[in-house]
Amino acid sequence: MSQKRKILVTSALPYANGSIHMGHLVEYLQTDIWVRFQKLRGHDCTYVCASDAHGTPIMLKARELGVPPEQLTQQISEEFVRDFSEFGVDFDNYYTTHSPENEALVSEIFTALRDKGDIYTRSIEQAFDEKEGMFLPDRFVRGTCPRCKSEDQYGDACEVCGATYTPADLLDPISVLSGSTPIKRESEHYFFKLSEYEERLRSWIDEATLDKSVVAKLDEWFEAGLRDWDISRDAPYFGFRIPGTDDKYFYVWLDAPVGYLASFRNLCDRRDDLNFDDYWAADSDAEVYHFIGKDIMYFHTLFWPAVLAGSGFRTPTSVFAHGFLTVNGQKMSKSRGTFINARAYLDNLNPSFLRYYYAAKLGPTIEDIDLNLEDFIARVNSDLVGKLINIASRCAGFISKRFDGRLADRLPDKDLFAEFADASETIATHYEGREYSKAMRLIMALADKANRYIDDHKPWVMIKDENAVSDVQLVCTQGLNMFRSLMIYLSPVIPDVAADARQYLSEDRWNWHDATSPLLNATLPKFTPLLTRVEPDSVQRMVDQSREIAEVPETQTEDDTISIDDFMKIDLRIARVKKAEPVEGADKLLALTLDVGESETQVFAGIKAAYDHESLIDRHVVVVANLAPRKMRFGVSEGMVLAAGPGGEDIFLISPDDGAKPGMRVK
């Protein structure tokens, strides 16, 4: 057994303005598997995370919904915790960046950097919205990327080429608030001297043994020259105010990574066995690892270690970056139903399936991985059900029915079991190096050997020969012990299935090295199936549900105002509902055939939860008659029925007064 290690692990903080989706889960499942492996090996491994709760997008979203930002981020954080938990992501602490611990730590870091001369102020030209009378934070400005010329990009970074810049660099900038062209106006900002840290960062990069693709990207940034970092934003801004100022706030990319420290400090305050300084002091001998996506490498491999070193904290042991997720070989798409959020998956499929599929694809590089839905069905059914679970299914019945659930007191093929035991350290090395795909291939190769052993001995034939009955117990004991070793090796990947297998084997807990010694002479309960096959219909329902969610139009923000001339273009008409039917395959939609006077029109309305379709026949409603037709999966919707309410069962159709006739205009 190697020496016990003290390890702190984080995943990038999910931004609290939307739901977790399949792309996000690549990171959290990759991290969780690694953490579970370290714990199974007996190390002190702590996994913390938090919701990234500050910044402009959250301000915009909260303003759109008419709720305080704190309420919005709390609600979304609760959704995060629920979804993560159902996917088996086991945080030791999940917190928020909008916390007293984070505010204290950000202020401490800022003060330390300022006192040593690494913070300075200077006036910058910044976008100013004259209509709104305010400076525009980065994400309140959109325009054309100055590098790749992609249109409709945010004012701080291009989502197409990854370039970072300021709103002043944007071409053809537009204010998100008013739609007007912002002017440039001076404002005093706080800067961190990142340019002074190149030598120290190069030294840290050598020690951190980063992936070669990450190092190559860092070399590009060094060659271009490190720029000092603007760490402040003007009011209004949802975040922490900079000490000693009235209208300046810490930029979210300063306080967000500090959220790692804050979440850990919050945990330390509640646990006697953890000490904050043991992990974060400059001379700490603990290990600290950040799992991130490749899109935020700049912040985590340049800005973040420099800020930590400059303020007296230790730097990360390493930063592990991963690639993006594609679905069916393409970027995730709402219209194709492949922009799949966590809830759509959980409503239809077992989380263990996705955990295994991602593990079978993941390596330590920043290469993208693909969720091919046909391959997903085939691989899960073949590997998990057809190979792994099949081992236990083929042996357990004989042990239960013919031997009172009792395993034999020896293995008939010790050399074969030794192959499974000898694979332990190779599989462990793969896990440690995040070579999950290699680990899965080796484990499944062993599963093939176990199935061949059972095929060769044919216990279902042996049981018919009275002279060979005792050999059946031996063969099945061998088979179940090979299954047990494989389940221990797979327990970081499919922990729920492994827990059920451990319960069947009547064991309280496992450690990694239990896989190398057999379970003998034990009494087992009746075996129940641990997994069932993935059904294509379930995958299709997930895709349909995702597409249906995408077809619900987003709520217009309060700031997207229109003129009276725009409003006069809307043709509102009285319509009579001639026909109303549920839409097959849609949970929320009713198909309405409307009499609009001289013509009929078809509209799909998301009111199924609020109205029985038969009760709508002959009801008069108000419809937008000149809305451009919209092609949906179920057909073409040729208008929009007006309704009010928060949604779900609380939707109320807007009905005209008595005497209104179909086709009449609404004034």
N, C-alpha and C positions, 0 to 999 in steps of 0.2 A: 504493500500500500504506500503510495506517495505521501509526502508530507501534507498535512492539512493546510489548505489555503484560505485566506480571507479575501472574498471577492464581492465587489459591488457592481451591479449591472443595471444599465438603463436602456430604455428604448426612447426614440424621439417622441416628444410630447405631442399627442394628437391635438389638432387645432379645434377648439370648441365652438365651431359654427356649422357643423354638419355631421352626418352619420358616418360611422366606420364602414368602409367598403372592402372588396376583395383585395385591392391594391394595398391598402393599409395593413391588412392581415399578414402579408408576406413578412413584414418586419416583426410584428408582435409574436407570431408563431415561431419565426426563426429564433428570436430571443428566448422565448419561453422554453423551447426545446433545449437550448444550450444551458439555461439555468437549471432545468430539471435534471439534466445530465450531471452537472457539477454537484448538485445536492445528492444525487444517487451515488456519486463517487465518495461522498462523505465530507465534502468541503463546506465551509461556512459561506454560502452564496446568497446574497440579498438582492432582490429585484425591485426597483422602485420606478415609478412613473408619475405623471400628473397631466392634467389637461392644461394646454397652453391657452390661457384665458384672456389675454390682452391683445390690443392692436386695433387697427382700423376696420378690417373685415367684420370683427365682432361688433364694433360700434354700428356699422352699417346694418348688419343683420338684426341687432336689437332694435334699432330705429325702425326698420321695416316692420317688425312684429309688434312694435309699441310696448316693449317691456324693458326693464333695466338690464344692462349687460350682465350684472351679477346673477340675475334670475335666469337669463338665457344660458349662461355657461354652467350654472348648477344643474339645470335640466338636461343639458347635453352630456355633462359629465356622468350623470346617473345612467343615461342611456349607454355611454361608453362602458361603464363598469358592468352593467348587465350583459352586454354583448360579449365583452372580453371574457367574462366569467363563463358564459355558455360555450365559448370556444376553448375553454380550458386554460386560458392565460392566467397564471397564478402570481399576481403581484404580491410582494410582501407589504407594499404600501402604494396606494394610488391617491394622489392629492391634486392640488390645483396651484397654478402660479399666482392666483389672486389670494395670497395668504400672508399673514403677519410674518411668518418665517422667511418667506421670499422677499418681502419688502425690507426686512432688517438686513438680510444677506446682500441684497443689491446695493443698499446704502453703504454697507460695510466695504464692499468691493470698490464702489465708486470713490469713497473717501480715501481708501488706501491708494488707489491709482492717482487720484488728484494730488494727494500729499507728496507723492514721489515725483510729480511732474509729468505724469503720463496722460493727464487730461488737460485740455486747453479749450478755450472758446474762440470762435471767430464768426463774423457775419457771413451769411450765405444768401444767395438769391434763391427764393423759394416761390413755388406757385401760390398765387393768392386769388381767391374767387371774389370778385368785386360784388357780384349779386348777393352772395351769402355773407360777405364781410368777414372772411376768415382765411387763414392759411390752410392749405390743403395738405394733409398727410399723404404719404406716397401713394396709398391705395385709393385715395380720392381722385387721383389723376390717371387717365388712360390715354394711350396714344400709340404711335408707331415706334417699335424698337429701333434705337439708333444703330445697332450692329447688323441685325439680319433683316430689318425692315418689315417684320411681322406686325400687322395691325392689331389694334385693340388689346394692348398689353398694359399691365399695371406699371405704376411709376417707380417701382423699386427693382423689378426683375422681369426678364422675358421668359415666359413659359415655353417658348419654342426653342431658343438657343441657349438659355440659361444665363445670359449676360445679366450683371448687376449694374445699376446706375442710379441716378437721382431723377426726379421728375423734370428737372431742368434739361436733362439730356434727351427727353422724349421728343419725337417729331410729331407735329400736329396734336399737341396735348388738349384734352377736353376735361372739364370738371365733371366728376361723377354726380355731384350734388345738383348743379344747375344746368349742365350741358353747355355752358359757355366756355370760351377760351380763357384760361387763367392768365393773369399778368404775372410778372416777376416782381417780387418785393423782398427786401432784405429782412433777415431775422437772425438773431444770435443763437448759435448751436454749440453743443459740447462735442468734442472729438477725442477719441482714444488714439494714441500714437502707435498704431499697428506697424507703421513703417520702421519703428525702432526695434522690432522684435524678430527680424529675419534670421539673424544668426542663432538665437535661442530656439526659434521654431524649426530650423533645419536640424539642429541637434536633437530636438524632441522627435522629429519625424524619423530619424535614424533609430532611435531607441524604441519607438512604437511599432516598428516592423509592419507598417501599413501595406496594404495590397499594392502591387506594382502599378496597377492602373490608377490608383489614387495618387501615388507618388508622381506619376507622369503628369497628372493634372495639376498637382501642386507645383511642379517645376515650371509649368506654363505660367501659373500665377506669379511665381517668384520672378520669372523672366520679364513679365509685364510690369513688375514693380508693385509692392504692397502699398495700398493707399490708407491713410488714416481714416478711422471709422467714425461716422456720425452716429452718436449714441443717444441723441435727443430728438424729441418731436414736440411741435407746438400744440397747445390746446386748440380745440377739444381733442382729447385722446384718452382712451380707456387703458389705464395703466397706473404706474406709480410716479408721483411727482418727484422731480429731482430736488434733493435737500437744498434749501436756501433760495428756491425759486417759487414764483407764483403761477407760471403758465408754461413751464417746461416739464416734459415727461420722459422717462426712460423709454427708448425704443424697445419694442417687444423682443428684438433679437439680443438685447442684453439681459433682460430679466427671464426670458424663456429658458436658456440653458442653466441659469442659476436655480431654476426650478428643480433640477436634479438634486442639488445640495439641499434645497428647502424640503423636498419630499423626504429625503433621508434624515434630515434633522428632526422633522416631525415624527418619524418612526423611532429615532433614538430617544426622543423625549418620552416615548411610551414603552420602551423596552430596556430593561436593565442590562441586557447582554450586548448592547451596541453602544459604541462611543463614537461620536461624530469625528473627533480629531484623529482617531485611529485610522480613519479612511481618507480624510481630506487635509490633514496637516501636511506641510511641505515635505516633511521627512517620513511620511507614512510608508510602511512596507506592505500595505494592502494592495490589491489589484482593483483597478477601476476601468470598466469597459463601456463604451457607448455603441449601441447598434443604431444605425441611421440609414436613410435612403441616400443614394448618390447625389440627389439634387441639393442636399444641404451640407455637402462636404466642406465648402468654403468656411462656413460658420464654425464647424466642429473641428477642423484641422488647422485653422489659422487664427481666427478671431478668438475662439473659446480657450484654447491652451495659452494664448498670449495673455488674455484677461486673468486667467487663473494664476499663471506664473507671476504676473505683475502685481497681483494683490496678495501674494503670500500663501496661496493654496497649492496643492500638488496638481500636476497635470495628469490627464488620463493615461493609463497603461497602454491602451490602444483604442482606435476607433474602427469599428467594423461596418463597412458600407455595403449595401446590396443594390441590385438593379430594380427596375420597374416591372410591373406585371402587364402582360398582354392577355387578351382573351380570344381564343381561336385565331391567334396569330396577328391580331390587330389591337390597336389602342381601344380601351374600353369605350363603349358607345351606348348612350341611353336609348337611342332609337332602335338599336339591334337587341336591346335587352341584356347587353353584356356589361353594363355599368351596374354591377350587382352589389348592393349593400349587405352588411352582415345579417341584418334581420331577414332579408329575402332568402338568404341561404339557410339560416337557422329555422325558418318556417317550413322548409322542405327537405333538408338533408342533415345527416349526422355529421357533427363537427369533426369527428375522427377521420372521416374520409378526406377532408381538405387538409388537415394536419399531415396526414401521410403523403398526400399527393404533392404538397409543397416540399416536404422533406425529400421526396424522391427526385425533386428538381433542383434543390438548392445546393450551391457551393459557396466558397468564400469570396468570389469575385463580384464585380459590379455589373455582370452581364444580366440582361433582362430574362425573366422566365415567363413561360406561356402556360396559361390555363386552357388547355384544349378540352372542351367538354366531352367529346367522344372518347378521347384518350383517358380522361378522368374516369369515366364509367368503366372502361376496359381495364385500366390498371388497378383501380381499387377492387373491382370484382375478382381479377386474376390474383393479385398479390395478397390482399388482406383476407378475402373470403376463400378463394380457391386454393391458396397455398397455406397461409398461416393458420386461420381458424379451422381449416379442414383437418389439420393434424390432430387437434383435440377432438373434433367431431368423430373422427374415425376410430379413436381409441377409448374415449370416455365411456361410451355405452357398454362396452364389454366389461370394463372395470366395475361399473355400477351394477350391471345385471348378474354377472357370473361370479364376481369376487367380492360382493358386499362393499364395493367402493374402496377396496384395499389395494394399494400399490404393492408390488413385490419388494423384497428386501435387498435386491441387487439388480444391476443392469446386465442384460445379456451381451451387449456390445460396448464395452468400456472404451475401446479405441474410437468408435464413432462419436460417443459423447465427448471424448477428449478433443475432437475437432471443433465442437461447439464451444468448449471451454477455452481452447487455445485461441479462438477468434476474438476473445474478450478485449485484449489490449489493442488489436488492430482496429476494432470497431470504436473503442474509446478514443484512439488517436484521430479517427475520422470525425467523431463528434467534437473533440477539442478544437480541431482545425476548421470546424464548420463545413466539413465535407460531408454533408448529410446524404447527398445522393450516393456517394461511395458506400456509406454505412448501410443504406437501404439495399443496395445491390448485393452486398456481402450477406446481409441478413436473409434476403430472399433466396440467395444461392444455398444457404444452409437449410432454409425451409424446403427447397427442392430435394435436398439430400434426405431430409426427414420423411418426406412423402414417398421417395423411392424405397426407403427402408420398409415402410408400411406396405407399399405395393409388392415388394419382394417377398414379404413374409405372409401377407394375406390372412390376417387374423379372422376374417369372416369365413374363410375356408377352414382354417385350423380349428375353429371352435366346434366344427362338426365332427372332428376326430377326438374321441374320448381320451386317446393316448397323448394328444397334443394340447389339451385344455390348459394345463399349467403353463405351457409355453406362451399361450395367449396373454396371460397376465404379465409375463416378462416383456413380450413385444410391446404391449400397450404401456407398460411402465417406461420403457425406453422412449416410446413416442411422446408420452406426456412430459417427460423430462426434457426432451429436445424442444418441445413447445414452450415449456416453462422458461428455458434459457433465452429463447427468441423473444418472449414477451418481456423479460427483464431488459433485454437490449433495446426493445421498442418502447419501453414505458415512458421515456421522455417525449416520444412522438405521439403516441396514442394512450395517454395516461388513463382515460376512463375505461377503455377496453382492458388495459393492463390491470386496473384495480378490480374489475370483474373477474379476470383470470386468477388473480391472486386470491380473491375470496373463494373461488371454486377450489383452488389448491389448498385452502384452509391455512393460509399464512398471513400473519398480521402485517408484515412489512417486508420490503426487499431492499438490499443494497446491491451495488453493481456486481460484487464478487459472488453473490449468491448464484449467479448464472454458471459458475464454474464447478459447483458441487451439486450432486443430484439430490432429489427429494425421494426418499424411500420409506416403505413400510408405513405410509400415511393413509388415513381414511378420508375419502373425498365424498362430498355430497353428489346428488344427481346433477349432471351437466345440463345447462341450458345454453342455447345458441348465444354467442357473444356479439355477432354482427350478422346482418342480413345484406343481401346484394343491393347495390345501387340500381334503382329502377330508372330507365330513361324518362318515364313520365314525370318523376319527381324533379329531374333536372329541367325538363321543359316547363314545368310549373314555376320553377324558380326564375327562369328566363322570362316567362310571360308576366310574372309578378313584377319583375324589374322593369319591363317595358311599360307596364300599366302605370307604375309609379312615375315613370318619365313622361307619360302623356298628360299628367295633371299639370296644368300651367302654373308657373311660379307666381307667387303673390307680387304685385307691383309695389315698389317701395314708395314711401310717402314723398320722396324727393323727385320721383319721375313725373313731374307735373306736365299737363298738356294745356294748350291755349283753348280759348272758346271756339276758335276756328277749327281746331282738331276735334273738339267735342261735337260740333255741328255736322261733321262728316258721318257720325254714327247714326245709323237708321234703326231706331227702336220701333218695333211693331207689336201689335197685339196678335197672339196666335192661339188657336185652339188645339189641344192635344187630341189627335184622332186615334193614335195608337201608341202604346207604351209597353215595352218588353224588356226583360232582363237581357244582358249581353253575355252570351256563353263565354266562359273563360275570364270574365272581368268581375272583380269583387265589388266595384264601386259604381259601375256605369249602368244606365238605362238608355235604351234606344227609343227616341221619341220621334214620331211622325207628326208634323205640325201643319195645320191649315193656316196659311198666312194670307187669306183672302183669295187672290187670284192664282195662288200656287201652293204647292206643298214643299216642305223641306224636312230633311232628316238631321237630327241633332243627337249627339251622345252627351249625356249629362251625368255628372258624378254625384247623383242624389239617391242612389239605391238604398243607402242605410237609413235615409230619412223618410222615404215614401214607398208605400206599396204601389207597384206599377198600375194595378187595376184601378186604384183610387184616382189616378190622374186623368183617366179618359174623360173627355169633354171639358176639362178644366182650362180656363183662359190664363195664359202666362204672357210675360214680356220677353221678346227675343231680339237679339242683335241680328238684323236681317241681312246686313251687307258685310258680314265678316267673311274673309277669304276662306274658301273650303279647306279643311284640314284632313289629309289622308292619315287614317289610323289603322291599326292592325285589324280592326273589326269592320272597317268600311270608311266612308267619307262623312265627316261632320260638317254641315253646311251653315252652322250658326251657333249661337250661344244663348241659353236660357238664363235669365237673370235670377239670382237668388242671393240671400244674405245668411250670415251665421258663421260660427267658428269651424264648422265641419262635422263629419260623422253623422250622428243622428240629429244634430242641431243645424240643419240647413232648412231655410225657409224660402220657398218660391215667392217671387214678387208677382202678385196678382192684381189686375186692373179692377176698377170699380164696376159695379153692375151696369149693363148697357153697352159695354165695350164689345166691338165686333172684330173678328179676324181681319187683319190687313190694315186696321187703323194705326196711324202713326202716333207715337207717344211724344208729347211736346214737353 
